[in-house]
Amino acid sequence: MTVGDVGVPIAITTNVTLTTKDIDMILVKPNGESITRDASVSSTVATYTTVSGDIDVDGVWRAYLRNVTDGYDFDRATVFTVKPKPEDMAAQT
C-alpha cells in the first residue's frame, strides 16, 4: 500500500460470527493517531475499503476491530506497511 491509496480493502478474520454485529475498524497510524471506520461484515470477516484521506502517512500501521454492539475490542490486530508515494521517494534522493 502507498500513501494516498484509495479503494484498498483491509480485511480481518475473527473466530466469531460478525454478521449481526456493528463492527468498527480502528486504523492506528505509525505516530499513534487512530481513525475509526465502519467495517462491512460477512460471516467471520470484517472489511474496510480505504477512501481519500485515510492513508496519509507512510510507515507501519495496525488495524483492529471494535464490536460496537457488544462493547469490546478484539485482541487480534493486522499489521501492514504503507510506503511513500513514488514521487515523494524521488524527491528524497
N, C-alpha and C positions, 0 to 999 in steps of 0.2 A: 504494500500500500504506500502511496505517496501523499504528501501534504496537498490538500485540496481535492482529493479524490471524492467523487460523488457516485452513488449507486453501488457501493461495495457492501455486500452482505456480511454481517458478523453474526455467527451462529454459536450458541452454547447449548450443549446437550446435558440434560439432567437425568436423574434416576426416578423422577416422579412425573406424572401426567400433569401438564400445564394447561390443558385445553379450556378449562372453566375458570382460569385464574387471570387476574390483571397483573401483568408482568412488565416491570421496567428493566431496561438495560442501563447500567451505570458504566460510563466510559471514563476512566481515570487517565488523565494526561501525564506525561513524564514529569511535569512540575507539581503534580499532586492535585491540581484542579480537577473537578469532575463535572460531567454533564449527564443528565438523566433523560432517557428517551423511552417512549412506549415501544415494547417489542411485540412482534406478531408471534403467535404460538401455534404449534402443530404437534400434538402428542407430547413428547418429552423434549422438544427443541424450541428454543426461543431465538428469534432472528430480528436484527435491526439492520436496515439498509441506510448507509450514510447519505446525508444531504449536504448541500453547500454550507460551509462554515463549521461543520463538525470536526473534521480532521485538519486542524490548523497549526500543528506543531510536530516536528519530527522527534523521533526517539521511541522509547519502549512504553507502550500503553497497556493498560489492563482493562478488561471488561468483566463485569459480574452481574448477576441477576438479583432483583428485589421482587419478592412476592408481595405486591401491594394488597391483594385480597386478604391474605393471612398475616401480613405484617412481619416478614422476616427476610433476611438476605441469605442467598445461597453461598456456601463455602467455596465452591469451585469457581475459579476465575480463568479467563482466557487471556493470554499474553500475546501481543503482536507488535511488530516494529513498523513504524512509519518512517519512510525515507524522505529527504528533502526533494523538492521539485528539481528536475534536471537543470533548469536554468539557474536555480539558486546554487546548485552544486558547481556549475560552471563559473559563477561569479566569485566563488570562494578560491578558485585557483589562480 
